[in-house]
Amino acid sequence: MAQVTLNQVRKTYPNGHQAVHPCSIKIPDGELVVLVGPSGCGKSTLLRMIAGLEDITDGELMIGANVVNDKDPADRNIAMVFQNYALYPHMSVAKNMGYGLKNRGASKTEIDAKVQEAARILNLGEYLERRPSQLSGGQRQRVAMGRAIVRDPELFLFDEPLSNLDAKLRNQMRIEIRALQQRLGVTSVYVTHDQVEAMTMADRIIVLNAGRVEQVGTPTEIYEQPASTFVAGFMGAPPMNLMTAQITAGRLQLNEETVLPLDPPAVALETVLVGYRPEDVRLGGDGSVVLHVEIVEELGAHRLLHGTLGGQPFSLSVGKDEQAATGPQSITLPRDRVHFFHPERGSRI
């Protein structure tokens, strides 16, 4: 087990494209850190640099006390779990799990013992003689994790391991992976584009956007104190409501008819972005703020109301037992749940 340290690590390809801008990150020993962001944001490239599958253009990468920039992947004492499982179809489950140890010259006794222990941990004992084609997607992913466990690595790397599974199995497997990581206590870096996976699994989240680190924090910090409009919009389903407001005579106005009952931020700006999470807004109020509901979306445990506030798109989440209908609805905007952002830079104010 080891801490991972990135000091101004950067990746630029020969064509000049900068896939990862200089970033400095510390991943403490034993933590599960999730790299999250949209497709093409650089998260898989960053993971592959940690793995040694991509060269580092600049900066320093350390695993534990060792600088590993020039070390081959096999010499970094890491184990990687891929999206497509990467299992050998002609080998049994047991041979797939023990193959890496065999290549490293481990004895048959040691291989058998480690494979049996990993199979016990992952409930794969009855499948050891089967081939991958005889397993479900979830079972194949367990085999891939077993192959990683037997190596006793200092670091686990997960590259979107659940994206090929259906929604129900994804939910089950993310719980299993998190429980396994906590049990083993191995430092882990997990890549996903799914913000639900990031929120539910991570000790800390690293949000990336166009090769840049937008924010690093716990799931609670990322969700409740987003550092930018990108984070506010990406983390959350539905995303945070963002409305353009003018600061006029000490008031926040969405348009000529709608004034928000909020104190403007103390900034020298004429325009700000006002943010509210859909679940932080309440139905009912004194009628000063009206949401014109156009669609009521039934989601079982709760409802989503979609419409416009001051002519701008706005969504509101309510409980399943609350009355919800289309048309004008008075709402309350709690003062202690508002977020303000710079209208051009998108940074938090």
SVG drawing of the C-alpha trace seen along z (x, -y; Angstrom):
<svg xmlns="http://www.w3.org/2000/svg" viewBox="-52 -51 65 78">
<polyline fill="none" stroke="black" stroke-width="0.4" points="0.0,0.0 1.3,-3.4 0.5,-7.1 0.5,-8.3 1.9,-11.8 1.6,-13.8 3.8,-16.9 2.9,-19.1 2.3,-16.0 1.4,-16.9 0.7,-15.0 1.2,-16.5 1.0,-14.5 3.4,-15.0 0.6,-16.9 0.6,-19.5 -2.7,-18.4 -2.4,-18.8 -4.5,-15.9 -3.6,-16.6 -2.6,-20.1 -0.1,-20.3 -1.7,-18.9 -0.5,-18.2 -2.5,-15.7 -1.8,-13.6 -3.7,-10.3 -3.3,-9.2 -2.4,-5.6 -5.6,-3.5 -8.0,-5.9 -10.3,-5.2 -10.1,-8.3 -12.4,-8.6 -11.4,-10.5 -14.7,-11.7 -15.6,-13.8 -17.1,-13.7 -15.6,-11.7 -12.3,-13.2 -11.6,-15.1 -8.2,-13.3 -9.2,-10.9 -8.2,-7.7 -5.0,-9.3 -4.1,-10.3 -4.8,-6.8 -2.7,-5.3 0.2,-7.6 0.0,-6.3 -0.1,-2.8 3.0,-3.4 1.0,-2.8 1.4,-6.4 4.6,-8.4 4.7,-11.5 5.6,-14.7 6.6,-16.7 6.4,-16.5 7.1,-13.8 5.0,-10.7 5.7,-8.9 4.2,-5.7 5.2,-5.5 8.7,-7.0 9.7,-6.0 9.7,-8.1 8.3,-5.9 8.3,-8.1 10.7,-5.7 9.6,-2.4 7.9,0.2 4.3,1.1 5.5,4.5 7.9,2.8 5.3,0.4 3.6,3.1 0.2,2.1 -2.9,4.1 -5.3,2.8 -8.9,3.7 -10.2,2.9 -13.6,2.1 -13.5,5.2 -12.2,7.6 -9.2,8.6 -9.6,12.3 -8.1,15.2 -11.1,17.0 -9.3,20.4 -8.2,20.4 -10.2,21.4 -11.1,18.9 -8.4,20.2 -5.7,20.0 -6.8,16.5 -6.5,15.4 -3.1,17.0 -1.6,16.2 0.2,13.0 1.8,14.9 2.9,17.7 4.6,15.2 6.5,13.8 7.8,17.2 5.7,18.0 5.4,21.6 2.3,23.7 1.7,23.9 1.8,20.1 -0.4,19.6 -3.0,22.1 -3.2,20.6 -3.6,17.0 -6.2,18.0 -8.2,19.9 -8.1,17.0 -9.2,14.5 -11.9,16.9 -13.2,17.1 -13.2,13.3 -15.1,12.8 -17.4,15.9 -15.9,17.5 -15.1,20.9 -17.6,22.9 -16.6,21.2 -12.8,21.8 -12.9,24.5 -15.2,22.6 -14.1,20.5 -15.1,16.8 -17.7,17.5 -19.6,19.6 -19.8,16.6 -22.1,13.6 -20.7,10.1 -20.6,9.5 -18.8,12.8 -16.2,12.0 -15.6,8.7 -15.0,10.5 -12.5,12.7 -10.7,9.6 -10.6,8.3 -9.4,11.6 -6.5,11.5 -5.6,8.1 -6.0,9.2 -3.6,12.2 -0.7,9.9 -0.9,8.1 -0.4,4.7 0.4,1.4 -2.1,-0.2 -5.4,0.8 -6.3,-1.0 -9.9,-0.7 -10.6,-2.0 -14.4,-2.3 -14.9,1.3 -18.7,1.3 -19.6,-0.5 -20.4,2.8 -22.9,4.0 -26.6,3.3 -27.9,0.7 -28.9,3.3 -25.6,5.1 -23.7,1.9 -25.3,0.9 -24.5,4.3 -20.9,4.3 -20.0,0.8 -21.1,1.8 -18.9,4.9 -15.9,3.0 -16.1,0.4 -16.5,3.1 -13.6,5.0 -11.3,2.0 -12.2,1.1 -11.5,4.6 -8.1,4.8 -7.1,1.2 -5.3,0.9 -4.9,-2.6 -7.2,-2.8 -7.7,-5.1 -11.1,-4.6 -12.1,-6.2 -15.7,-6.8 -17.9,-9.2 -20.8,-8.3 -21.2,-10.9 -23.4,-8.5 -20.5,-6.0 -18.2,-8.8 -20.5,-10.0 -21.2,-6.6 -17.8,-5.0 -15.2,-7.7 -13.3,-8.9 -12.4,-11.8 -13.3,-12.9 -11.2,-14.6 -13.3,-16.3 -11.7,-16.8 -12.7,-19.1 -10.8,-19.4 -7.6,-18.0 -7.7,-20.3 -8.5,-19.5 -11.6,-21.5 -12.0,-20.5 -10.7,-17.9 -12.7,-17.1 -15.0,-14.7 -18.3,-13.8 -20.0,-16.1 -17.7,-19.0 -18.0,-18.5 -21.7,-18.4 -22.5,-21.1 -19.6,-23.5 -18.9,-23.2 -15.9,-25.2 -17.3,-26.1 -20.4,-26.0 -18.9,-23.0 -18.8,-21.0 -22.2,-22.3 -23.7,-21.1 -21.8,-17.8 -22.3,-16.5 -25.9,-16.0 -28.9,-14.5 -30.7,-16.7 -27.9,-19.3 -27.9,-22.5 -30.2,-25.2 -28.1,-28.2 -29.8,-31.5 -28.4,-34.7 -29.3,-37.6 -28.7,-41.3 -27.6,-43.2 -29.7,-46.4 -30.1,-48.8 -29.0,-46.1 -31.5,-43.6 -31.1,-40.4 -33.4,-40.5 -33.9,-37.7 -36.0,-39.9 -38.2,-43.0 -41.0,-41.0 -38.9,-38.7 -36.8,-39.9 -35.2,-37.2 -35.6,-37.6 -31.9,-37.2 -29.0,-39.4 -26.6,-39.9 -23.0,-38.9 -20.5,-41.6 -18.8,-41.8 -18.1,-44.5 -20.2,-42.8 -23.4,-43.8 -24.3,-40.2 -23.9,-36.9 -25.0,-33.4 -27.4,-32.2 -27.4,-28.5 -29.8,-26.2 -29.9,-22.4 -33.4,-21.1 -33.9,-19.5 -33.0,-22.7 -36.0,-24.5 -39.4,-24.1 -42.9,-24.3 -45.1,-27.0 -44.2,-30.6 -45.6,-34.1 -46.1,-34.2 -43.2,-36.5 -41.3,-33.7 -43.3,-31.8 -42.2,-28.7 -44.2,-28.0 -44.3,-24.2 -44.5,-22.7 -43.7,-19.0 -44.1,-16.8 -41.7,-13.8 -42.7,-10.8 -39.7,-8.9 -41.4,-6.8 -39.6,-7.9 -39.9,-11.6 -41.1,-13.9 -39.2,-16.4 -41.0,-19.6 -39.5,-21.3 -40.4,-24.7 -39.2,-28.3 -38.4,-30.9 -38.2,-34.5 -38.1,-33.1 -35.1,-30.8 -35.1,-27.0 -35.6,-25.7 -36.2,-22.3 -37.5,-21.4 -37.5,-18.0 -40.4,-17.2 -41.4,-14.2 -43.8,-11.6 -46.5,-12.7 -46.4,-16.4 -49.0,-17.8 -47.5,-18.6 -49.2,-20.0 -48.4,-22.0 -49.0,-25.7 -47.8,-28.5 -46.5,-27.3 -45.2,-29.5 -41.8,-28.4 -39.3,-29.3 -35.6,-29.8 -33.8,-29.2 -31.1,-31.9 -28.7,-29.4 -28.7,-27.1 -27.9,-29.6 -24.7,-29.5 -23.1,-32.4 -20.8,-32.1 -18.9,-34.5 -20.8,-34.9 -17.8,-34.6 -15.2,-32.5 -17.7,-30.2 -15.8,-30.2 -17.5,-30.2 -18.0,-33.6"/>
</svg>
